[in-house]
């Protein structure tokens, strides 16, 4: 449910849920590297290496404290 407070999923913020970023995704390594760089820098997000779209980091989404329910790639609440 959108805006509902709930605990984070039991996985590192560096590892997206497989339904949000498949292990077989052709750009997975580039995406994870860009995400890790953004997390390390404390940035809210990064530019997707394939599309150029801005993607929020798991750290930013976790700090927000709620799930928006929009299926974010790095959603730290997805189980």
HTML snippet that shows the backbone in 3Dmol.js (N, CA, C, O; Angstrom):
<script src="https://3Dmol.org/build/3Dmol-min.js"></script>
<div id="view" style="width:600px;height:400px;position:relative"></div>
<script>
const pdb = `
ATOM      1  N   UNK A   1       0.839  -1.182   0.000  1.00  0.00           N
ATOM      2  CA  UNK A   1       0.000   0.000   0.000  1.00  0.00           C
ATOM      3  C   UNK A   1       0.880   1.240   0.000  1.00  0.00           C
ATOM      4  O   UNK A   1       1.890   1.273   0.704  1.00  0.00           O
ATOM      5  N   UNK A   2       0.535   2.226  -0.746  1.00  0.00           N
ATOM      6  CA  UNK A   2       1.297   3.441  -0.906  1.00  0.00           C
ATOM      7  C   UNK A   2       1.356   4.234   0.398  1.00  0.00           C
ATOM      8  O   UNK A   2       0.341   4.423   1.068  1.00  0.00           O
ATOM      9  N   UNK A   3       2.572   4.700   0.752  1.00  0.00           N
ATOM     10  CA  UNK A   3       2.738   5.530   1.921  1.00  0.00           C
ATOM     11  C   UNK A   3       2.732   4.787   3.245  1.00  0.00           C
ATOM     12  O   UNK A   3       2.842   5.418   4.296  1.00  0.00           O
ATOM     13  N   UNK A   4       2.610   3.487   3.227  1.00  0.00           N
ATOM     14  CA  UNK A   4       2.547   2.691   4.449  1.00  0.00           C
ATOM     15  C   UNK A   4       3.942   2.493   5.029  1.00  0.00           C
ATOM     16  O   UNK A   4       4.871   2.120   4.313  1.00  0.00           O
ATOM     17  N   UNK A   5       4.084   2.748   6.343  1.00  0.00           N
ATOM     18  CA  UNK A   5       5.370   2.495   7.010  1.00  0.00           C
ATOM     19  C   UNK A   5       5.530   1.002   7.233  1.00  0.00           C
ATOM     20  O   UNK A   5       4.625   0.345   7.748  1.00  0.00           O
ATOM     21  N   UNK A   6       6.676   0.468   6.847  1.00  0.00           N
ATOM     22  CA  UNK A   6       6.966  -0.942   7.065  1.00  0.00           C
ATOM     23  C   UNK A   6       8.470  -1.142   7.124  1.00  0.00           C
ATOM     24  O   UNK A   6       9.221  -0.278   6.671  1.00  0.00           O
ATOM     25  N   UNK A   7       8.929  -2.264   7.673  1.00  0.00           N
ATOM     26  CA  UNK A   7      10.372  -2.487   7.786  1.00  0.00           C
ATOM     27  C   UNK A   7      11.021  -2.744   6.428  1.00  0.00           C
ATOM     28  O   UNK A   7      10.365  -3.143   5.465  1.00  0.00           O
ATOM     29  N   UNK A   8      12.322  -2.505   6.386  1.00  0.00           N
ATOM     30  CA  UNK A   8      13.081  -2.778   5.167  1.00  0.00           C
ATOM     31  C   UNK A   8      13.162  -4.280   4.937  1.00  0.00           C
ATOM     32  O   UNK A   8      13.082  -5.068   5.879  1.00  0.00           O
ATOM     33  N   UNK A   9      13.319  -4.663   3.694  1.00  0.00           N
ATOM     34  CA  UNK A   9      13.501  -6.075   3.341  1.00  0.00           C
ATOM     35  C   UNK A   9      14.844  -6.555   3.899  1.00  0.00           C
ATOM     36  O   UNK A   9      15.753  -5.758   4.131  1.00  0.00           O
ATOM     37  N   UNK A  10      14.951  -7.852   4.107  1.00  0.00           N
ATOM     38  CA  UNK A  10      16.167  -8.449   4.680  1.00  0.00           C
ATOM     39  C   UNK A  10      17.200  -8.734   3.598  1.00  0.00           C
ATOM     40  O   UNK A  10      17.493  -9.894   3.309  1.00  0.00           O
ATOM     41  N   UNK A  11      17.752  -7.684   3.001  1.00  0.00           N
ATOM     42  CA  UNK A  11      18.840  -7.810   2.026  1.00  0.00           C
ATOM     43  C   UNK A  11      19.596  -6.481   2.030  1.00  0.00           C
ATOM     44  O   UNK A  11      19.044  -5.455   2.427  1.00  0.00           O
ATOM     45  N   UNK A  12      20.845  -6.497   1.595  1.00  0.00           N
ATOM     46  CA  UNK A  12      21.613  -5.247   1.571  1.00  0.00           C
ATOM     47  C   UNK A  12      20.996  -4.229   0.617  1.00  0.00           C
ATOM     48  O   UNK A  12      20.357  -4.603  -0.367  1.00  0.00           O
ATOM     49  N   UNK A  13      21.185  -2.954   0.905  1.00  0.00           N
ATOM     50  CA  UNK A  13      20.662  -1.904   0.024  1.00  0.00           C
ATOM     51  C   UNK A  13      21.307  -1.958  -1.360  1.00  0.00           C
ATOM     52  O   UNK A  13      20.775  -1.389  -2.314  1.00  0.00           O
ATOM     53  N   UNK A  14      22.429  -2.625  -1.473  1.00  0.00           N
ATOM     54  CA  UNK A  14      23.117  -2.735  -2.764  1.00  0.00           C
ATOM     55  C   UNK A  14      22.505  -3.793  -3.673  1.00  0.00           C
ATOM     56  O   UNK A  14      22.835  -3.853  -4.857  1.00  0.00           O
ATOM     57  N   UNK A  15      21.619  -4.629  -3.135  1.00  0.00           N
ATOM     58  CA  UNK A  15      21.040  -5.742  -3.911  1.00  0.00           C
ATOM     59  C   UNK A  15      19.544  -5.526  -4.136  1.00  0.00           C
ATOM     60  O   UNK A  15      18.757  -5.672  -3.200  1.00  0.00           O
ATOM     61  N   UNK A  16      19.137  -5.181  -5.359  1.00  0.00           N
ATOM     62  CA  UNK A  16      17.713  -5.013  -5.640  1.00  0.00           C
ATOM     63  C   UNK A  16      16.974  -6.349  -5.663  1.00  0.00           C
ATOM     64  O   UNK A  16      17.572  -7.395  -5.913  1.00  0.00           O
ATOM     65  N   UNK A  17      15.693  -6.302  -5.405  1.00  0.00           N
ATOM     66  CA  UNK A  17      14.862  -7.509  -5.494  1.00  0.00           C
ATOM     67  C   UNK A  17      14.922  -8.012  -6.940  1.00  0.00           C
ATOM     68  O   UNK A  17      14.870  -7.205  -7.868  1.00  0.00           O
ATOM     69  N   UNK A  18      15.031  -9.332  -7.149  1.00  0.00           N
ATOM     70  CA  UNK A  18      15.148  -9.865  -8.511  1.00  0.00           C
ATOM     71  C   UNK A  18      13.977  -9.525  -9.430  1.00  0.00           C
ATOM     72  O   UNK A  18      14.131  -9.523 -10.651  1.00  0.00           O
ATOM     73  N   UNK A  19      12.822  -9.239  -8.863  1.00  0.00           N
ATOM     74  CA  UNK A  19      11.693  -8.860  -9.721  1.00  0.00           C
ATOM     75  C   UNK A  19      11.828  -7.414 -10.220  1.00  0.00           C
ATOM     76  O   UNK A  19      11.127  -7.006 -11.146  1.00  0.00           O
ATOM     77  N   UNK A  20      12.724  -6.651  -9.608  1.00  0.00           N
ATOM     78  CA  UNK A  20      12.930  -5.252 -10.002  1.00  0.00           C
ATOM     79  C   UNK A  20      14.141  -5.085 -10.907  1.00  0.00           C
ATOM     80  O   UNK A  20      14.193  -4.166 -11.724  1.00  0.00           O
ATOM     81  N   UNK A  21      15.119  -5.982 -10.756  1.00  0.00           N
ATOM     82  CA  UNK A  21      16.292  -5.998 -11.640  1.00  0.00           C
ATOM     83  C   UNK A  21      16.752  -7.443 -11.753  1.00  0.00           C
ATOM     84  O   UNK A  21      17.427  -7.967 -10.867  1.00  0.00           O
ATOM     85  N   UNK A  22      16.384  -8.064 -12.832  1.00  0.00           N
ATOM     86  CA  UNK A  22      16.663  -9.481 -13.049  1.00  0.00           C
ATOM     87  C   UNK A  22      18.167  -9.753 -13.071  1.00  0.00           C
ATOM     88  O   UNK A  22      18.944  -8.952 -13.589  1.00  0.00           O
ATOM     89  N   UNK A  23      18.566 -10.891 -12.504  1.00  0.00           N
ATOM     90  CA  UNK A  23      19.978 -11.288 -12.608  1.00  0.00           C
ATOM     91  C   UNK A  23      20.438 -11.447 -14.056  1.00  0.00           C
ATOM     92  O   UNK A  23      21.637 -11.382 -14.330  1.00  0.00           O
ATOM     93  N   UNK A  24      19.517 -11.650 -14.974  1.00  0.00           N
ATOM     94  CA  UNK A  24      19.854 -11.811 -16.392  1.00  0.00           C
ATOM     95  C   UNK A  24      19.805 -10.499 -17.179  1.00  0.00           C
ATOM     96  O   UNK A  24      20.080 -10.497 -18.378  1.00  0.00           O
ATOM     97  N   UNK A  25      19.464  -9.399 -16.537  1.00  0.00           N
ATOM     98  CA  UNK A  25      19.360  -8.114 -17.239  1.00  0.00           C
ATOM     99  C   UNK A  25      20.703  -7.804 -17.910  1.00  0.00           C
ATOM    100  O   UNK A  25      21.740  -7.880 -17.250  1.00  0.00           O
ATOM    101  N   UNK A  26      20.712  -7.462 -19.191  1.00  0.00           N
ATOM    102  CA  UNK A  26      21.975  -7.259 -19.910  1.00  0.00           C
ATOM    103  C   UNK A  26      22.839  -6.120 -19.357  1.00  0.00           C
ATOM    104  O   UNK A  26      24.056  -6.142 -19.538  1.00  0.00           O
ATOM    105  N   UNK A  27      22.254  -5.144 -18.701  1.00  0.00           N
ATOM    106  CA  UNK A  27      23.009  -4.018 -18.152  1.00  0.00           C
ATOM    107  C   UNK A  27      23.137  -4.084 -16.635  1.00  0.00           C
ATOM    108  O   UNK A  27      23.487  -3.090 -15.999  1.00  0.00           O
ATOM    109  N   UNK A  28      22.857  -5.246 -16.052  1.00  0.00           N
ATOM    110  CA  UNK A  28      22.837  -5.381 -14.591  1.00  0.00           C
ATOM    111  C   UNK A  28      24.130  -4.878 -13.931  1.00  0.00           C
ATOM    112  O   UNK A  28      24.066  -4.099 -12.980  1.00  0.00           O
ATOM    113  N   UNK A  29      25.286  -5.303 -14.414  1.00  0.00           N
ATOM    114  CA  UNK A  29      26.551  -4.920 -13.781  1.00  0.00           C
ATOM    115  C   UNK A  29      26.769  -3.407 -13.853  1.00  0.00           C
ATOM    116  O   UNK A  29      27.209  -2.795 -12.880  1.00  0.00           O
ATOM    117  N   UNK A  30      26.466  -2.815 -14.989  1.00  0.00           N
ATOM    118  CA  UNK A  30      26.610  -1.354 -15.136  1.00  0.00           C
ATOM    119  C   UNK A  30      25.634  -0.627 -14.226  1.00  0.00           C
ATOM    120  O   UNK A  30      25.985   0.389 -13.626  1.00  0.00           O
ATOM    121  N   UNK A  31      24.413  -1.137 -14.119  1.00  0.00           N
ATOM    122  CA  UNK A  31      23.400  -0.526 -13.260  1.00  0.00           C
ATOM    123  C   UNK A  31      23.824  -0.622 -11.797  1.00  0.00           C
ATOM    124  O   UNK A  31      23.749   0.362 -11.062  1.00  0.00           O
ATOM    125  N   UNK A  32      24.267  -1.803 -11.375  1.00  0.00           N
ATOM    126  CA  UNK A  32      24.677  -1.981  -9.982  1.00  0.00           C
ATOM    127  C   UNK A  32      25.895  -1.122  -9.654  1.00  0.00           C
ATOM    128  O   UNK A  32      25.999  -0.611  -8.539  1.00  0.00           O
ATOM    129  N   UNK A  33      26.808  -0.955 -10.591  1.00  0.00           N
ATOM    130  CA  UNK A  33      27.977  -0.104 -10.362  1.00  0.00           C
ATOM    131  C   UNK A  33      27.550   1.361 -10.207  1.00  0.00           C
ATOM    132  O   UNK A  33      28.038   2.058  -9.316  1.00  0.00           O
ATOM    133  N   UNK A  34      26.655   1.821 -11.059  1.00  0.00           N
ATOM    134  CA  UNK A  34      26.168   3.202 -10.964  1.00  0.00           C
ATOM    135  C   UNK A  34      25.421   3.414  -9.648  1.00  0.00           C
ATOM    136  O   UNK A  34      25.566   4.454  -9.005  1.00  0.00           O
ATOM    137  N   UNK A  35      24.622   2.425  -9.254  1.00  0.00           N
ATOM    138  CA  UNK A  35      23.882   2.499  -7.992  1.00  0.00           C
ATOM    139  C   UNK A  35      24.854   2.537  -6.815  1.00  0.00           C
ATOM    140  O   UNK A  35      24.684   3.349  -5.905  1.00  0.00           O
ATOM    141  N   UNK A  36      25.866   1.678  -6.817  1.00  0.00           N
ATOM    142  CA  UNK A  36      26.852   1.643  -5.731  1.00  0.00           C
ATOM    143  C   UNK A  36      27.605   2.968  -5.622  1.00  0.00           C
ATOM    144  O   UNK A  36      27.851   3.457  -4.520  1.00  0.00           O
ATOM    145  N   UNK A  37      27.966   3.541  -6.760  1.00  0.00           N
ATOM    146  CA  UNK A  37      28.654   4.838  -6.751  1.00  0.00           C
ATOM    147  C   UNK A  37      27.764   5.917  -6.146  1.00  0.00           C
ATOM    148  O   UNK A  37      28.227   6.737  -5.353  1.00  0.00           O
ATOM    149  N   UNK A  38      26.491   5.914  -6.518  1.00  0.00           N
ATOM    150  CA  UNK A  38      25.550   6.909  -5.979  1.00  0.00           C
ATOM    151  C   UNK A  38      25.338   6.699  -4.479  1.00  0.00           C
ATOM    152  O   UNK A  38      25.285   7.665  -3.719  1.00  0.00           O
ATOM    153  N   UNK A  39      25.218   5.444  -4.054  1.00  0.00           N
ATOM    154  CA  UNK A  39      25.072   5.158  -2.616  1.00  0.00           C
ATOM    155  C   UNK A  39      26.291   5.669  -1.851  1.00  0.00           C
ATOM    156  O   UNK A  39      26.147   6.325  -0.820  1.00  0.00           O
ATOM    157  N   UNK A  40      27.480   5.370  -2.350  1.00  0.00           N
ATOM    158  CA  UNK A  40      28.717   5.797  -1.685  1.00  0.00           C
ATOM    159  C   UNK A  40      28.815   7.315  -1.574  1.00  0.00           C
ATOM    160  O   UNK A  40      29.326   7.845  -0.587  1.00  0.00           O
ATOM    161  N   UNK A  41      28.326   7.995  -2.580  1.00  0.00           N
ATOM    162  CA  UNK A  41      28.379   9.460  -2.602  1.00  0.00           C
ATOM    163  C   UNK A  41      27.250  10.099  -1.804  1.00  0.00           C
ATOM    164  O   UNK A  41      27.250  11.311  -1.592  1.00  0.00           O
ATOM    165  N   UNK A  42      26.284   9.289  -1.359  1.00  0.00           N
ATOM    166  CA  UNK A  42      25.139   9.836  -0.643  1.00  0.00           C
ATOM    167  C   UNK A  42      24.168  10.570  -1.558  1.00  0.00           C
ATOM    168  O   UNK A  42      23.389  11.412  -1.111  1.00  0.00           O
ATOM    169  N   UNK A  43      24.227  10.240  -2.841  1.00  0.00           N
ATOM    170  CA  UNK A  43      23.357  10.885  -3.827  1.00  0.00           C
ATOM    171  C   UNK A  43      21.953  10.275  -3.793  1.00  0.00           C
ATOM    172  O   UNK A  43      21.775   9.121  -3.403  1.00  0.00           O
ATOM    173  N   UNK A  44      20.982  11.052  -4.198  1.00  0.00           N
ATOM    174  CA  UNK A  44      19.593  10.582  -4.233  1.00  0.00           C
ATOM    175  C   UNK A  44      19.382   9.555  -5.335  1.00  0.00           C
ATOM    176  O   UNK A  44      18.494   8.708  -5.230  1.00  0.00           O
ATOM    177  N   UNK A  45      20.184   9.620  -6.387  1.00  0.00           N
ATOM    178  CA  UNK A  45      19.994   8.697  -7.497  1.00  0.00           C
ATOM    179  C   UNK A  45      21.142   8.775  -8.480  1.00  0.00           C
ATOM    180  O   UNK A  45      22.180   9.377  -8.203  1.00  0.00           O
ATOM    181  N   UNK A  46      20.940   8.160  -9.627  1.00  0.00           N
ATOM    182  CA  UNK A  46      21.956   8.089 -10.675  1.00  0.00           C
ATOM    183  C   UNK A  46      21.254   8.039 -12.018  1.00  0.00           C
ATOM    184  O   UNK A  46      20.053   7.781 -12.098  1.00  0.00           O
ATOM    185  N   UNK A  47      22.020   8.289 -13.074  1.00  0.00           N
ATOM    186  CA  UNK A  47      21.470   8.162 -14.423  1.00  0.00           C
ATOM    187  C   UNK A  47      21.650   6.724 -14.885  1.00  0.00           C
ATOM    188  O   UNK A  47      22.758   6.188 -14.864  1.00  0.00           O
ATOM    189  N   UNK A  48      20.555   6.108 -15.301  1.00  0.00           N
ATOM    190  CA  UNK A  48      20.603   4.734 -15.791  1.00  0.00           C
ATOM    191  C   UNK A  48      21.562   4.680 -16.974  1.00  0.00           C
ATOM    192  O   UNK A  48      21.424   5.455 -17.920  1.00  0.00           O
ATOM    193  N   UNK A  49      22.540   3.765 -16.925  1.00  0.00           N
ATOM    194  CA  UNK A  49      23.534   3.709 -17.994  1.00  0.00           C
ATOM    195  C   UNK A  49      22.965   3.394 -19.378  1.00  0.00           C
ATOM    196  O   UNK A  49      23.560   3.783 -20.383  1.00  0.00           O
ATOM    197  N   UNK A  50      21.853   2.715 -19.449  1.00  0.00           N
ATOM    198  CA  UNK A  50      21.277   2.347 -20.746  1.00  0.00           C
ATOM    199  C   UNK A  50      20.297   3.387 -21.272  1.00  0.00           C
ATOM    200  O   UNK A  50      20.286   3.675 -22.469  1.00  0.00           O
ATOM    201  N   UNK A  51      19.465   3.959 -20.381  1.00  0.00           N
ATOM    202  CA  UNK A  51      18.401   4.851 -20.839  1.00  0.00           C
ATOM    203  C   UNK A  51      18.655   6.323 -20.563  1.00  0.00           C
ATOM    204  O   UNK A  51      18.069   7.191 -21.209  1.00  0.00           O
ATOM    205  N   UNK A  52      19.536   6.608 -19.593  1.00  0.00           N
ATOM    206  CA  UNK A  52      19.774   7.997 -19.217  1.00  0.00           C
ATOM    207  C   UNK A  52      18.735   8.552 -18.265  1.00  0.00           C
ATOM    208  O   UNK A  52      18.805   9.720 -17.883  1.00  0.00           O
ATOM    209  N   UNK A  53      17.763   7.723 -17.874  1.00  0.00           N
ATOM    210  CA  UNK A  53      16.734   8.173 -16.933  1.00  0.00           C
ATOM    211  C   UNK A  53      17.287   8.210 -15.512  1.00  0.00           C
ATOM    212  O   UNK A  53      18.177   7.430 -15.173  1.00  0.00           O
ATOM    213  N   UNK A  54      16.762   9.117 -14.674  1.00  0.00           N
ATOM    214  CA  UNK A  54      17.193   9.230 -13.286  1.00  0.00           C
ATOM    215  C   UNK A  54      16.512   8.147 -12.462  1.00  0.00           C
ATOM    216  O   UNK A  54      15.292   7.992 -12.524  1.00  0.00           O
ATOM    217  N   UNK A  55      17.299   7.393 -11.685  1.00  0.00           N
ATOM    218  CA  UNK A  55      16.808   6.286 -10.870  1.00  0.00           C
ATOM    219  C   UNK A  55      17.184   6.555  -9.417  1.00  0.00           C
ATOM    220  O   UNK A  55      18.347   6.832  -9.123  1.00  0.00           O
ATOM    221  N   UNK A  56      16.217   6.479  -8.504  1.00  0.00           N
ATOM    222  CA  UNK A  56      16.474   6.704  -7.085  1.00  0.00           C
ATOM    223  C   UNK A  56      17.229   5.525  -6.476  1.00  0.00           C
ATOM    224  O   UNK A  56      17.017   4.375  -6.860  1.00  0.00           O
ATOM    225  N   UNK A  57      18.112   5.825  -5.523  1.00  0.00           N
ATOM    226  CA  UNK A  57      18.868   4.768  -4.855  1.00  0.00           C
ATOM    227  C   UNK A  57      18.044   4.155  -3.722  1.00  0.00           C
ATOM    228  O   UNK A  57      17.086   4.752  -3.232  1.00  0.00           O
ATOM    229  N   UNK A  58      18.443   2.953  -3.322  1.00  0.00           N
ATOM    230  CA  UNK A  58      17.806   2.287  -2.188  1.00  0.00           C
ATOM    231  C   UNK A  58      18.010   3.097  -0.912  1.00  0.00           C
ATOM    232  O   UNK A  58      17.131   3.129  -0.051  1.00  0.00           O
ATOM    233  N   UNK A  59      19.162   3.751  -0.786  1.00  0.00           N
ATOM    234  CA  UNK A  59      19.429   4.574   0.385  1.00  0.00           C
ATOM    235  C   UNK A  59      18.463   5.737   0.493  1.00  0.00           C
ATOM    236  O   UNK A  59      17.931   6.009   1.570  1.00  0.00           O
ATOM    237  N   UNK A  60      18.235   6.424  -0.612  1.00  0.00           N
ATOM    238  CA  UNK A  60      17.283   7.535  -0.617  1.00  0.00           C
ATOM    239  C   UNK A  60      15.883   7.040  -0.269  1.00  0.00           C
ATOM    240  O   UNK A  60      15.181   7.648   0.539  1.00  0.00           O
ATOM    241  N   UNK A  61      15.485   5.934  -0.885  1.00  0.00           N
ATOM    242  CA  UNK A  61      14.142   5.393  -0.644  1.00  0.00           C
ATOM    243  C   UNK A  61      13.985   4.907   0.794  1.00  0.00           C
ATOM    244  O   UNK A  61      12.914   5.061   1.381  1.00  0.00           O
ATOM    245  N   UNK A  62      15.034   4.325   1.369  1.00  0.00           N
ATOM    246  CA  UNK A  62      14.982   3.866   2.761  1.00  0.00           C
ATOM    247  C   UNK A  62      14.875   5.059   3.706  1.00  0.00           C
ATOM    248  O   UNK A  62      14.119   5.015   4.676  1.00  0.00           O
ATOM    249  N   UNK A  63      15.618   6.113   3.434  1.00  0.00           N
ATOM    250  CA  UNK A  63      15.576   7.311   4.282  1.00  0.00           C
ATOM    251  C   UNK A  63      14.201   7.973   4.254  1.00  0.00           C
ATOM    252  O   UNK A  63      13.803   8.635   5.213  1.00  0.00           O
ATOM    253  N   UNK A  64      13.483   7.789   3.155  1.00  0.00           N
ATOM    254  CA  UNK A  64      12.143   8.363   3.037  1.00  0.00           C
ATOM    255  C   UNK A  64      11.190   7.714   4.035  1.00  0.00           C
ATOM    256  O   UNK A  64      10.259   8.357   4.518  1.00  0.00           O
ATOM    257  N   UNK A  65      11.427   6.430   4.344  1.00  0.00           N
ATOM    258  CA  UNK A  65      10.672   5.762   5.393  1.00  0.00           C
ATOM    259  C   UNK A  65       9.387   5.078   4.984  1.00  0.00           C
ATOM    260  O   UNK A  65       8.758   4.410   5.804  1.00  0.00           O
ATOM    261  N   UNK A  66       8.987   5.227   3.749  1.00  0.00           N
ATOM    262  CA  UNK A  66       7.763   4.576   3.280  1.00  0.00           C
ATOM    263  C   UNK A  66       7.933   4.112   1.841  1.00  0.00           C
ATOM    264  O   UNK A  66       8.772   4.624   1.100  1.00  0.00           O
ATOM    265  N   UNK A  67       7.128   3.144   1.467  1.00  0.00           N
ATOM    266  CA  UNK A  67       7.092   2.667   0.084  1.00  0.00           C
ATOM    267  C   UNK A  67       6.011   3.445  -0.661  1.00  0.00           C
ATOM    268  O   UNK A  67       4.897   3.601  -0.161  1.00  0.00           O
ATOM    269  N   UNK A  68       6.337   3.924  -1.836  1.00  0.00           N
ATOM    270  CA  UNK A  68       5.359   4.668  -2.634  1.00  0.00           C
ATOM    271  C   UNK A  68       4.473   3.737  -3.460  1.00  0.00           C
ATOM    272  O   UNK A  68       3.431   4.158  -3.963  1.00  0.00           O
ATOM    273  N   UNK A  69       4.884   2.465  -3.604  1.00  0.00           N
ATOM    274  CA  UNK A  69       4.089   1.509  -4.355  1.00  0.00           C
ATOM    275  C   UNK A  69       4.216   1.613  -5.857  1.00  0.00           C
ATOM    276  O   UNK A  69       3.395   1.046  -6.579  1.00  0.00           O
ATOM    277  N   UNK A  70       5.225   2.324  -6.356  1.00  0.00           N
ATOM    278  CA  UNK A  70       5.364   2.530  -7.798  1.00  0.00           C
ATOM    279  C   UNK A  70       6.326   1.561  -8.471  1.00  0.00           C
ATOM    280  O   UNK A  70       6.564   1.668  -9.674  1.00  0.00           O
ATOM    281  N   UNK A  71       6.881   0.623  -7.720  1.00  0.00           N
ATOM    282  CA  UNK A  71       7.750  -0.394  -8.322  1.00  0.00           C
ATOM    283  C   UNK A  71       9.152   0.088  -8.611  1.00  0.00           C
ATOM    284  O   UNK A  71       9.742  -0.307  -9.617  1.00  0.00           O
ATOM    285  N   UNK A  72       9.700   0.929  -7.760  1.00  0.00           N
ATOM    286  CA  UNK A  72      11.060   1.446  -7.953  1.00  0.00           C
ATOM    287  C   UNK A  72      12.074   0.308  -8.078  1.00  0.00           C
ATOM    288  O   UNK A  72      11.971  -0.701  -7.380  1.00  0.00           O
ATOM    289  N   UNK A  73      13.042   0.473  -8.957  1.00  0.00           N
ATOM    290  CA  UNK A  73      14.050  -0.548  -9.217  1.00  0.00           C
ATOM    291  C   UNK A  73      14.790  -0.956  -7.945  1.00  0.00           C
ATOM    292  O   UNK A  73      15.038  -2.142  -7.732  1.00  0.00           O
ATOM    293  N   UNK A  74      15.139  -0.001  -7.111  1.00  0.00           N
ATOM    294  CA  UNK A  74      15.929  -0.282  -5.911  1.00  0.00           C
ATOM    295  C   UNK A  74      15.105  -0.185  -4.628  1.00  0.00           C
ATOM    296  O   UNK A  74      15.650   0.115  -3.565  1.00  0.00           O
ATOM    297  N   UNK A  75      13.826  -0.431  -4.716  1.00  0.00           N
ATOM    298  CA  UNK A  75      12.954  -0.335  -3.541  1.00  0.00           C
ATOM    299  C   UNK A  75      13.488  -1.231  -2.409  1.00  0.00           C
ATOM    300  O   UNK A  75      13.604  -2.444  -2.579  1.00  0.00           O
ATOM    301  N   UNK A  76      13.812  -0.625  -1.253  1.00  0.00           N
ATOM    302  CA  UNK A  76      14.336  -1.415  -0.147  1.00  0.00           C
ATOM    303  C   UNK A  76      13.238  -2.138   0.643  1.00  0.00           C
ATOM    304  O   UNK A  76      13.527  -2.862   1.596  1.00  0.00           O
ATOM    305  N   UNK A  77      11.989  -1.938   0.242  1.00  0.00           N
ATOM    306  CA  UNK A  77      10.857  -2.564   0.938  1.00  0.00           C
ATOM    307  C   UNK A  77      10.321  -3.798   0.211  1.00  0.00           C
ATOM    308  O   UNK A  77       9.626  -4.618   0.811  1.00  0.00           O
ATOM    309  N   UNK A  78      10.643  -3.933  -1.085  1.00  0.00           N
ATOM    310  CA  UNK A  78      10.134  -5.056  -1.888  1.00  0.00           C
ATOM    311  C   UNK A  78      10.605  -6.377  -1.299  1.00  0.00           C
ATOM    312  O   UNK A  78      11.784  -6.540  -0.982  1.00  0.00           O
ATOM    313  N   UNK A  79       9.685  -7.312  -1.155  1.00  0.00           N
ATOM    314  CA  UNK A  79      10.019  -8.612  -0.535  1.00  0.00           C
ATOM    315  C   UNK A  79       9.946  -9.706  -1.551  1.00  0.00           C
ATOM    316  O   UNK A  79      10.191 -10.868  -1.227  1.00  0.00           O
TER     317      UNK A  79
END
`;
const viewer = $3Dmol.createViewer("view");
viewer.addModel(pdb, "pdb");
viewer.setStyle({}, {cartoon: {color: "spectrum"}});
viewer.zoomTo();
viewer.render();
</script>
